[in-house]
Amino acid sequence: MQMSCEFCVKTELLEMEKELKSLTIAWNHVNGHVGIHGNEMADKLARDGALRYKSQV
């Protein structure tokens, strides 16, 4: 059975959170593609990074 990418990312983030116990981390859900400037910029940066990664592989 293959795990979804979302599950893998969640698992990795929870593992990092355990390692960084001295930090306070607040998780907030943000709806995507609704015009929130910071979220739209994060989407663009993620797409750009993915394209760069693909071109290097």
N, C-alpha and C positions, 0 to 999 in steps of 0.2 A: 504494500500500500504506500503510495507516494503522498507526502504531506504537502499541503498547499503552501505557496510562498508566504502568504500572510501568516500562517502558523509558524513557519520557520523564523520569520522576522520577529514575531512576538516572543518566541522562545529565546532568541538571542538577546532581545532587549531585556527580558526578565532576568537572564543570566548576568548581564552587565549591571543591572540594578542591584542584584545581590552583592556583586563585587564592590560596588560603590556605596556601601551602606551609610557613609557619612554625609552623603548628599540627600537632599529632599527632592524627589521627583514627582511632579504632578502630571498625570496623563489626561489629556483632553481630546475628545473627538471633535474634528472639524469636518463639516460636510465639504466634499470636493466639488469643484466646478460650479460654484455659486457666486463667483466674483470677489471672494475675499482676497485682497491684494497679496498678503504674505503667503497664503496657500497657493495662489496662482504662480507666484515667483518660485516657491518650492517645487511645484510641478515642473516648471520650465527647467530649473536647475537639475532635477532628477532626469528629465528627458535628455538634456544636453550631456550629462554624465554618462548615461546609458549608451548614447551614440558614440561618445569618445571611447568607451570601453569596448564596444563592438568593433570599432575600427582598429583597435590595437590587438585584437585577438586573431 
